[in-house]
């Protein structure tokens, strides 16, 4: 770490739990983020400002004027641009030392299988059930920690799944892929602007804790926020013995 970095990250380094060792881990870390919308904007800006060495952002969507109400990394000047490229520019304006790799692709199984081996951790900032299931399945296959977030209307949730831990559930343990899910879209349901910032920032916090090896992550816990009353509820979640993704049957196939 050079003198400029020691100064930039001094407030992290002053924390006994992080220090020079923890900040060095962040500088060497490689994170894959799926989704550069409301959740991804907030999470990416904090990961970038904190000095995460490489952030790969997967998103095939473009910035629209209706996004600007809540997707704080985008600007009016970048309407029509790919969101992944817009977030790359936003991070560069804060911390040009961070390597940001924008992939203007849909996060399907093939893309995920190509990207996961070279990353330390995955953030799911996507906005649909099918993509969340694909991300979870890939994280289980490659044994990568997953920080999952979701937000719609005034309701948000965040959880951490660690496939490398025998007692950790996966996303499919909580939300089985066979379930019929009615997709909730911001375009039709609406979303409270600061809510995505709250959840995305929590995702960044959990990711930084995991990368530094500090604190107690949200593994085995689902945190849910009802923002109208600003009430948090924590639900303990266990590994499902018959989970089709991380259970014995899946491992044997």
C-alpha positions, 0 to 999 in steps of 0.5 A: 500500500502506497502513501496515497492509499494509506491516506485515502483509506485511513478511516478504515485503517484506524478501525482495529477490526480492519487496519492495514491487513484488512484494507490490503485484503480489500485492495486484492479482492475481486467481486462480481456484481449482477445488476446495476440498478438501484441496489447495484448503484448503492452497493457499487459506489461503496465497494468502489470507495472502500477500495475493492480492487476489482468489480465486475458488473453484469447488466444488459440494461440501459439507463432510462430517465425513470431510473434516476429517481433512485439509481444514484450512480447514473446521471441525466447525461448518461441516459441511453448508456449501458448501466454497467458502463455508467456505474464504471464511470461513477466509480472512476470519478470517486476512486480511479484506482479500482478496476471496474469491468462492465459486462453488458450481458444478461447473467445466464448460467454460461456467463456466471460459470465463466466469471465466478472462478475468478471472483471472491464473492458475488452480490445479487443486485438483480430484479427478477426471480429467474436471475436470482435462482441462476446466480444462486445455483452458480454460487453453489456450483463454484462455492462462492459467498453470495450477498443477496438483496431485493427491494420493491414498494416499501419492502426490502430484504437482505441475506448472506449465503455461504455454500462453503459452510455446511450449515449455511442455506442457499437462496433456493432453500428459502425460495425454492425454484419450483415455486410459482412467483409473481414478479413484481416490477418497479414499473408497475409496483413502484419503489420508495427511492431511499429503500434501494439505497438502504438495502444496497448499502447493507449488501456492500457492508456485508460484502466488505465484512466477508472480504475482510473476515470481520464481524458476524455476517448475515449467514442463516438470517434474512433481514426484512425492512418495512420502510413505511414504519422503518421496522426490521424483522429478522428471520432465522433460515436453515438449510433445507435437507431436500433443497434441489440446489444444495441438497444431497440429490443435487450434489450427486447429480 
